[in-house]
Amino acid sequence: MVGSPALESGLAASQIYSLYLDRAGALWVGSADGVFRSSPDGSMFRLVDAQHTFVQSFAEDPSGSMWVSHTEGIVADIPSSRRPA
């Protein structure tokens, strides 16, 4: 059985709806399973928010906080966005 590169890297998302590359070079992935963020070198992903799913878009404010919009129309600050992946 061949392993899945996505699963091996920590990106266990069944469906991806949005991508965003922040100013620090981290890739953010909005999925049906929550919000994932890449490590600084891009080799690993970690789940940073499982509460907000079906993320449609990302925005980064001047302080570096990441905001997301999702299907319920609510915009939420991801608290872990200020911390390294």
Secondary structure in CASP SS format (residue, H / E / C, confidence):
PFRMAT SS
TARGET T0000
AUTHOR 0000-0000-0000
METHOD secondary structure of the structure
MODEL  1
M C 1.00
V C 1.00
G C 1.00
S C 1.00
P H 1.00
A H 1.00
L H 1.00
E H 1.00
S C 1.00
G C 1.00
L C 1.00
A C 1.00
A C 1.00
S C 1.00
Q C 1.00
I E 1.00
Y E 1.00
S E 1.00
L E 1.00
Y E 1.00
L E 1.00
D C 1.00
R C 1.00
A C 1.00
G C 1.00
A C 1.00
L E 1.00
W E 1.00
V E 1.00
G E 1.00
S E 1.00
A C 1.00
D C 1.00
G E 1.00
V E 1.00
F E 1.00
R E 1.00
S E 1.00
S C 1.00
P C 1.00
D C 1.00
G C 1.00
S C 1.00
M C 1.00
F E 1.00
R E 1.00
L E 1.00
V E 1.00
D E 1.00
A C 1.00
Q C 1.00
H C 1.00
T C 1.00
F C 1.00
V E 1.00
Q E 1.00
S E 1.00
F E 1.00
A E 1.00
E E 1.00
D C 1.00
P C 1.00
S C 1.00
G C 1.00
S C 1.00
M E 1.00
W E 1.00
V E 1.00
S E 1.00
H E 1.00
T C 1.00
E C 1.00
G C 1.00
I C 1.00
V E 1.00
A E 1.00
D E 1.00
I E 1.00
P H 1.00
S H 1.00
S H 1.00
R H 1.00
R C 1.00
P C 1.00
A C 1.00
END
